[in-house]
Amino acid sequence: MCNSLFLEESEERRKCFLNVRLMFAKIRGIFEMNKVFNKNIISVITM
């Protein structure tokens, strides 16, 4: 009983951890896309 409870707890924690990592990956991806986008805009303006 206690063992299965502990197992469930760690499983939940892992899911939460994965969700947080996914969120950060998405945010980082958006920032990267923004950087590329801004570079393209600047190069178009300076042309």
mmJSON file of the N, C-alpha and C atoms, coordinates in Angstrom:
{"data_MODEL":{"atom_site":{
"group_PDB":["ATOM","ATOM","ATOM","ATOM","ATOM","ATOM","ATOM","ATOM","ATOM","ATOM","ATOM","ATOM","ATOM","ATOM","ATOM","ATOM","ATOM","ATOM","ATOM","ATOM","ATOM","ATOM","ATOM","ATOM","ATOM","ATOM","ATOM","ATOM","ATOM","ATOM","ATOM","ATOM","ATOM","ATOM","ATOM","ATOM","ATOM","ATOM","ATOM","ATOM","ATOM","ATOM","ATOM","ATOM","ATOM","ATOM","ATOM","ATOM","ATOM","ATOM","ATOM","ATOM","ATOM","ATOM","ATOM","ATOM","ATOM","ATOM","ATOM","ATOM","ATOM","ATOM","ATOM","ATOM","ATOM","ATOM","ATOM","ATOM","ATOM","ATOM","ATOM","ATOM","ATOM","ATOM","ATOM","ATOM","ATOM","ATOM","ATOM","ATOM","ATOM","ATOM","ATOM","ATOM","ATOM","ATOM","ATOM","ATOM","ATOM","ATOM","ATOM","ATOM","ATOM","ATOM","ATOM","ATOM","ATOM","ATOM","ATOM","ATOM","ATOM","ATOM","ATOM","ATOM","ATOM","ATOM","ATOM","ATOM","ATOM","ATOM","ATOM","ATOM","ATOM","ATOM","ATOM","ATOM","ATOM","ATOM","ATOM","ATOM","ATOM","ATOM","ATOM","ATOM","ATOM","ATOM","ATOM","ATOM","ATOM","ATOM","ATOM","ATOM","ATOM","ATOM","ATOM","ATOM","ATOM","ATOM","ATOM","ATOM","ATOM"],
"id":[1,2,3,4,5,6,7,8,9,10,11,12,13,14,15,16,17,18,19,20,21,22,23,24,25,26,27,28,29,30,31,32,33,34,35,36,37,38,39,40,41,42,43,44,45,46,47,48,49,50,51,52,53,54,55,56,57,58,59,60,61,62,63,64,65,66,67,68,69,70,71,72,73,74,75,76,77,78,79,80,81,82,83,84,85,86,87,88,89,90,91,92,93,94,95,96,97,98,99,100,101,102,103,104,105,106,107,108,109,110,111,112,113,114,115,116,117,118,119,120,121,122,123,124,125,126,127,128,129,130,131,132,133,134,135,136,137,138,139,140,141],
"type_symbol":["N","C","C","N","C","C","N","C","C","N","C","C","N","C","C","N","C","C","N","C","C","N","C","C","N","C","C","N","C","C","N","C","C","N","C","C","N","C","C","N","C","C","N","C","C","N","C","C","N","C","C","N","C","C","N","C","C","N","C","C","N","C","C","N","C","C","N","C","C","N","C","C","N","C","C","N","C","C","N","C","C","N","C","C","N","C","C","N","C","C","N","C","C","N","C","C","N","C","C","N","C","C","N","C","C","N","C","C","N","C","C","N","C","C","N","C","C","N","C","C","N","C","C","N","C","C","N","C","C","N","C","C","N","C","C","N","C","C","N","C","C"],
"label_atom_id":["N","CA","C","N","CA","C","N","CA","C","N","CA","C","N","CA","C","N","CA","C","N","CA","C","N","CA","C","N","CA","C","N","CA","C","N","CA","C","N","CA","C","N","CA","C","N","CA","C","N","CA","C","N","CA","C","N","CA","C","N","CA","C","N","CA","C","N","CA","C","N","CA","C","N","CA","C","N","CA","C","N","CA","C","N","CA","C","N","CA","C","N","CA","C","N","CA","C","N","CA","C","N","CA","C","N","CA","C","N","CA","C","N","CA","C","N","CA","C","N","CA","C","N","CA","C","N","CA","C","N","CA","C","N","CA","C","N","CA","C","N","CA","C","N","CA","C","N","CA","C","N","CA","C","N","CA","C","N","CA","C","N","CA","C"],
"label_alt_id":[null,null,null,null,null,null,null,null,null,null,null,null,null,null,null,null,null,null,null,null,null,null,null,null,null,null,null,null,null,null,null,null,null,null,null,null,null,null,null,null,null,null,null,null,null,null,null,null,null,null,null,null,null,null,null,null,null,null,null,null,null,null,null,null,null,null,null,null,null,null,null,null,null,null,null,null,null,null,null,null,null,null,null,null,null,null,null,null,null,null,null,null,null,null,null,null,null,null,null,null,null,null,null,null,null,null,null,null,null,null,null,null,null,null,null,null,null,null,null,null,null,null,null,null,null,null,null,null,null,null,null,null,null,null,null,null,null,null,null,null,null],
"label_comp_id":["MET","MET","MET","CYS","CYS","CYS","ASN","ASN","ASN","SER","SER","SER","LEU","LEU","LEU","PHE","PHE","PHE","LEU","LEU","LEU","GLU","GLU","GLU","GLU","GLU","GLU","SER","SER","SER","GLU","GLU","GLU","GLU","GLU","GLU","ARG","ARG","ARG","ARG","ARG","ARG","LYS","LYS","LYS","CYS","CYS","CYS","PHE","PHE","PHE","LEU","LEU","LEU","ASN","ASN","ASN","VAL","VAL","VAL","ARG","ARG","ARG","LEU","LEU","LEU","MET","MET","MET","PHE","PHE","PHE","ALA","ALA","ALA","LYS","LYS","LYS","ILE","ILE","ILE","ARG","ARG","ARG","GLY","GLY","GLY","ILE","ILE","ILE","PHE","PHE","PHE","GLU","GLU","GLU","MET","MET","MET","ASN","ASN","ASN","LYS","LYS","LYS","VAL","VAL","VAL","PHE","PHE","PHE","ASN","ASN","ASN","LYS","LYS","LYS","ASN","ASN","ASN","ILE","ILE","ILE","ILE","ILE","ILE","SER","SER","SER","VAL","VAL","VAL","ILE","ILE","ILE","THR","THR","THR","MET","MET","MET"],
"label_asym_id":["A","A","A","A","A","A","A","A","A","A","A","A","A","A","A","A","A","A","A","A","A","A","A","A","A","A","A","A","A","A","A","A","A","A","A","A","A","A","A","A","A","A","A","A","A","A","A","A","A","A","A","A","A","A","A","A","A","A","A","A","A","A","A","A","A","A","A","A","A","A","A","A","A","A","A","A","A","A","A","A","A","A","A","A","A","A","A","A","A","A","A","A","A","A","A","A","A","A","A","A","A","A","A","A","A","A","A","A","A","A","A","A","A","A","A","A","A","A","A","A","A","A","A","A","A","A","A","A","A","A","A","A","A","A","A","A","A","A","A","A","A"],
"label_entity_id":["1","1","1","1","1","1","1","1","1","1","1","1","1","1","1","1","1","1","1","1","1","1","1","1","1","1","1","1","1","1","1","1","1","1","1","1","1","1","1","1","1","1","1","1","1","1","1","1","1","1","1","1","1","1","1","1","1","1","1","1","1","1","1","1","1","1","1","1","1","1","1","1","1","1","1","1","1","1","1","1","1","1","1","1","1","1","1","1","1","1","1","1","1","1","1","1","1","1","1","1","1","1","1","1","1","1","1","1","1","1","1","1","1","1","1","1","1","1","1","1","1","1","1","1","1","1","1","1","1","1","1","1","1","1","1","1","1","1","1","1","1"],
"label_seq_id":[1,1,1,2,2,2,3,3,3,4,4,4,5,5,5,6,6,6,7,7,7,8,8,8,9,9,9,10,10,10,11,11,11,12,12,12,13,13,13,14,14,14,15,15,15,16,16,16,17,17,17,18,18,18,19,19,19,20,20,20,21,21,21,22,22,22,23,23,23,24,24,24,25,25,25,26,26,26,27,27,27,28,28,28,29,29,29,30,30,30,31,31,31,32,32,32,33,33,33,34,34,34,35,35,35,36,36,36,37,37,37,38,38,38,39,39,39,40,40,40,41,41,41,42,42,42,43,43,43,44,44,44,45,45,45,46,46,46,47,47,47],
"pdbx_PDB_ins_code":[null,null,null,null,null,null,null,null,null,null,null,null,null,null,null,null,null,null,null,null,null,null,null,null,null,null,null,null,null,null,null,null,null,null,null,null,null,null,null,null,null,null,null,null,null,null,null,null,null,null,null,null,null,null,null,null,null,null,null,null,null,null,null,null,null,null,null,null,null,null,null,null,null,null,null,null,null,null,null,null,null,null,null,null,null,null,null,null,null,null,null,null,null,null,null,null,null,null,null,null,null,null,null,null,null,null,null,null,null,null,null,null,null,null,null,null,null,null,null,null,null,null,null,null,null,null,null,null,null,null,null,null,null,null,null,null,null,null,null,null,null],
"Cartn_x":[0.837,0.0,0.871,1.723,2.606,3.515,3.956,4.856,4.181,2.936,2.231,1.944,1.67,1.407,2.648,3.794,5.057,5.305,4.985,5.177,4.321,3.047,2.144,2.656,3.111,3.621,4.771,5.732,6.888,6.46,5.454,4.95,4.348,3.546,2.938,4.021,5.006,6.078,6.799,7.015,7.719,6.896,5.592,4.724,4.792,4.722,4.771,6.099,7.187,8.515,8.601,8.037,8.067,7.261,6.119,5.294,6.048,6.737,7.504,8.603,9.284,10.359,9.807,8.636,8.006,7.674,7.159,6.797,8.036,9.125,10.352,10.882,10.776,11.227,10.407,9.1,8.237,8.621,8.822,9.18,10.504,11.473,12.781,12.633,11.795,11.559,10.972,10.043,9.421,10.472,11.339,12.388,13.333,13.71,14.606,13.957,12.682,11.975,11.925,11.713,11.678,13.011,14.097,15.429,15.648,15.333,15.505,14.625,13.389,12.438,12.975,13.463,13.994,15.201,16.072,17.24,16.793,15.795,15.291,14.711,13.945,13.347,14.449,15.452,16.542,17.283,17.562,18.298,17.455,16.147,15.271,15.27,15.225,15.186,16.494,17.626,18.913,19.243,18.513,18.832,18.468],
"Cartn_y":[-1.203,0.0,1.252,1.326,2.487,2.573,1.407,1.345,1.873,1.423,1.841,3.343,3.841,5.269,6.068,5.6,6.257,6.233,5.099,4.942,5.954,6.043,6.995,8.418,8.728,10.07,10.426,9.51,9.798,9.884,9.086,9.126,10.496,10.986,12.309,13.377,13.261,14.255,14.262,13.054,12.963,13.609,13.362,13.969,15.484,15.984,17.431,17.983,17.284,17.703,17.751,16.728,16.69,17.84,18.141,19.249,20.569,20.756,21.99,22.091,20.955,20.969,21.279,20.718,20.961,22.442,23.028,24.438,25.296,24.995,25.767,25.6,24.39,24.145,24.978,25.05,25.853,27.317,27.813,29.225,29.518,28.615,28.813,28.807,27.908,27.844,29.137,29.706,30.967,32.072,32.105,33.125,32.974,31.724,31.478,31.956,31.618,32.035,33.552,34.203,35.66,36.248,35.651,36.147,36.056,34.909,34.708,35.69,35.827,36.735,38.164,38.602,39.957,40.161,39.164,39.266,39.445,38.667,38.759,40.141,40.65,41.982,43.023,42.951,43.933,43.857,42.639,42.507,43.018,42.841,43.353,44.875,45.442,46.904,47.51,46.887,47.474,47.258,46.384,46.131,47.328],
"Cartn_z":[0.0,0.0,0.0,0.99,1.101,-0.127,-0.572,-1.715,-2.979,-3.224,-4.434,-4.386,-3.182,-3.017,-3.418,-2.938,-3.26,-4.765,-5.384,-6.822,-7.58,-7.175,-7.832,-7.676,-6.471,-6.177,-7.127,-7.257,-8.113,-9.577,-9.951,-11.325,-11.62,-10.677,-10.827,-10.936,-10.074,-10.065,-11.407,-11.954,-13.238,-14.341,-14.323,-15.335,-15.244,-14.021,-13.807,-14.322,-14.001,-14.425,-15.947,-16.605,-18.065,-18.648,-18.027,-18.504,-18.406,-17.287,-17.094,-18.145,-18.388,-19.394,-20.771,-21.069,-22.363,-22.506,-21.424,-21.437,-21.709,-21.005,-21.204,-22.623,-23.156,-24.528,-25.5,-25.265,-26.137,-26.062,-24.83,-24.65,-25.342,-25.17,-25.8,-27.312,-27.82,-29.261,-29.785,-29.014,-29.435,-29.465,-28.442,-28.411,-29.594,-29.899,-31.034,-32.328,-32.516,-33.722,-33.807,-32.664,-32.627,-33.053,-32.561,-32.916,-34.417,-34.983,-36.428,-37.186,-36.729,-37.371,-37.352,-36.194,-36.071,-36.977,-37.051,-37.932,-39.372,-39.786,-41.154,-41.417,-40.47,-40.63,-40.783,-39.91,-39.94,-41.269,-41.741,-43.0,-44.159,-44.089,-45.148,-45.118,-43.912,-43.791,-44.291,-43.96,-44.325,-45.797,-46.476,-47.881,-48.753],
"occupancy":[1.0,1.0,1.0,1.0,1.0,1.0,1.0,1.0,1.0,1.0,1.0,1.0,1.0,1.0,1.0,1.0,1.0,1.0,1.0,1.0,1.0,1.0,1.0,1.0,1.0,1.0,1.0,1.0,1.0,1.0,1.0,1.0,1.0,1.0,1.0,1.0,1.0,1.0,1.0,1.0,1.0,1.0,1.0,1.0,1.0,1.0,1.0,1.0,1.0,1.0,1.0,1.0,1.0,1.0,1.0,1.0,1.0,1.0,1.0,1.0,1.0,1.0,1.0,1.0,1.0,1.0,1.0,1.0,1.0,1.0,1.0,1.0,1.0,1.0,1.0,1.0,1.0,1.0,1.0,1.0,1.0,1.0,1.0,1.0,1.0,1.0,1.0,1.0,1.0,1.0,1.0,1.0,1.0,1.0,1.0,1.0,1.0,1.0,1.0,1.0,1.0,1.0,1.0,1.0,1.0,1.0,1.0,1.0,1.0,1.0,1.0,1.0,1.0,1.0,1.0,1.0,1.0,1.0,1.0,1.0,1.0,1.0,1.0,1.0,1.0,1.0,1.0,1.0,1.0,1.0,1.0,1.0,1.0,1.0,1.0,1.0,1.0,1.0,1.0,1.0,1.0],
"B_iso_or_equiv":[0.0,0.0,0.0,0.0,0.0,0.0,0.0,0.0,0.0,0.0,0.0,0.0,0.0,0.0,0.0,0.0,0.0,0.0,0.0,0.0,0.0,0.0,0.0,0.0,0.0,0.0,0.0,0.0,0.0,0.0,0.0,0.0,0.0,0.0,0.0,0.0,0.0,0.0,0.0,0.0,0.0,0.0,0.0,0.0,0.0,0.0,0.0,0.0,0.0,0.0,0.0,0.0,0.0,0.0,0.0,0.0,0.0,0.0,0.0,0.0,0.0,0.0,0.0,0.0,0.0,0.0,0.0,0.0,0.0,0.0,0.0,0.0,0.0,0.0,0.0,0.0,0.0,0.0,0.0,0.0,0.0,0.0,0.0,0.0,0.0,0.0,0.0,0.0,0.0,0.0,0.0,0.0,0.0,0.0,0.0,0.0,0.0,0.0,0.0,0.0,0.0,0.0,0.0,0.0,0.0,0.0,0.0,0.0,0.0,0.0,0.0,0.0,0.0,0.0,0.0,0.0,0.0,0.0,0.0,0.0,0.0,0.0,0.0,0.0,0.0,0.0,0.0,0.0,0.0,0.0,0.0,0.0,0.0,0.0,0.0,0.0,0.0,0.0,0.0,0.0,0.0],
"pdbx_formal_charge":[null,null,null,null,null,null,null,null,null,null,null,null,null,null,null,null,null,null,null,null,null,null,null,null,null,null,null,null,null,null,null,null,null,null,null,null,null,null,null,null,null,null,null,null,null,null,null,null,null,null,null,null,null,null,null,null,null,null,null,null,null,null,null,null,null,null,null,null,null,null,null,null,null,null,null,null,null,null,null,null,null,null,null,null,null,null,null,null,null,null,null,null,null,null,null,null,null,null,null,null,null,null,null,null,null,null,null,null,null,null,null,null,null,null,null,null,null,null,null,null,null,null,null,null,null,null,null,null,null,null,null,null,null,null,null,null,null,null,null,null,null],
"auth_seq_id":[1,1,1,2,2,2,3,3,3,4,4,4,5,5,5,6,6,6,7,7,7,8,8,8,9,9,9,10,10,10,11,11,11,12,12,12,13,13,13,14,14,14,15,15,15,16,16,16,17,17,17,18,18,18,19,19,19,20,20,20,21,21,21,22,22,22,23,23,23,24,24,24,25,25,25,26,26,26,27,27,27,28,28,28,29,29,29,30,30,30,31,31,31,32,32,32,33,33,33,34,34,34,35,35,35,36,36,36,37,37,37,38,38,38,39,39,39,40,40,40,41,41,41,42,42,42,43,43,43,44,44,44,45,45,45,46,46,46,47,47,47],
"auth_comp_id":["MET","MET","MET","CYS","CYS","CYS","ASN","ASN","ASN","SER","SER","SER","LEU","LEU","LEU","PHE","PHE","PHE","LEU","LEU","LEU","GLU","GLU","GLU","GLU","GLU","GLU","SER","SER","SER","GLU","GLU","GLU","GLU","GLU","GLU","ARG","ARG","ARG","ARG","ARG","ARG","LYS","LYS","LYS","CYS","CYS","CYS","PHE","PHE","PHE","LEU","LEU","LEU","ASN","ASN","ASN","VAL","VAL","VAL","ARG","ARG","ARG","LEU","LEU","LEU","MET","MET","MET","PHE","PHE","PHE","ALA","ALA","ALA","LYS","LYS","LYS","ILE","ILE","ILE","ARG","ARG","ARG","GLY","GLY","GLY","ILE","ILE","ILE","PHE","PHE","PHE","GLU","GLU","GLU","MET","MET","MET","ASN","ASN","ASN","LYS","LYS","LYS","VAL","VAL","VAL","PHE","PHE","PHE","ASN","ASN","ASN","LYS","LYS","LYS","ASN","ASN","ASN","ILE","ILE","ILE","ILE","ILE","ILE","SER","SER","SER","VAL","VAL","VAL","ILE","ILE","ILE","THR","THR","THR","MET","MET","MET"],
"auth_asym_id":["A","A","A","A","A","A","A","A","A","A","A","A","A","A","A","A","A","A","A","A","A","A","A","A","A","A","A","A","A","A","A","A","A","A","A","A","A","A","A","A","A","A","A","A","A","A","A","A","A","A","A","A","A","A","A","A","A","A","A","A","A","A","A","A","A","A","A","A","A","A","A","A","A","A","A","A","A","A","A","A","A","A","A","A","A","A","A","A","A","A","A","A","A","A","A","A","A","A","A","A","A","A","A","A","A","A","A","A","A","A","A","A","A","A","A","A","A","A","A","A","A","A","A","A","A","A","A","A","A","A","A","A","A","A","A","A","A","A","A","A","A"],
"auth_atom_id":["N","CA","C","N","CA","C","N","CA","C","N","CA","C","N","CA","C","N","CA","C","N","CA","C","N","CA","C","N","CA","C","N","CA","C","N","CA","C","N","CA","C","N","CA","C","N","CA","C","N","CA","C","N","CA","C","N","CA","C","N","CA","C","N","CA","C","N","CA","C","N","CA","C","N","CA","C","N","CA","C","N","CA","C","N","CA","C","N","CA","C","N","CA","C","N","CA","C","N","CA","C","N","CA","C","N","CA","C","N","CA","C","N","CA","C","N","CA","C","N","CA","C","N","CA","C","N","CA","C","N","CA","C","N","CA","C","N","CA","C","N","CA","C","N","CA","C","N","CA","C","N","CA","C","N","CA","C","N","CA","C","N","CA","C"],
"pdbx_PDB_model_num":[1,1,1,1,1,1,1,1,1,1,1,1,1,1,1,1,1,1,1,1,1,1,1,1,1,1,1,1,1,1,1,1,1,1,1,1,1,1,1,1,1,1,1,1,1,1,1,1,1,1,1,1,1,1,1,1,1,1,1,1,1,1,1,1,1,1,1,1,1,1,1,1,1,1,1,1,1,1,1,1,1,1,1,1,1,1,1,1,1,1,1,1,1,1,1,1,1,1,1,1,1,1,1,1,1,1,1,1,1,1,1,1,1,1,1,1,1,1,1,1,1,1,1,1,1,1,1,1,1,1,1,1,1,1,1,1,1,1,1,1,1]
}}}
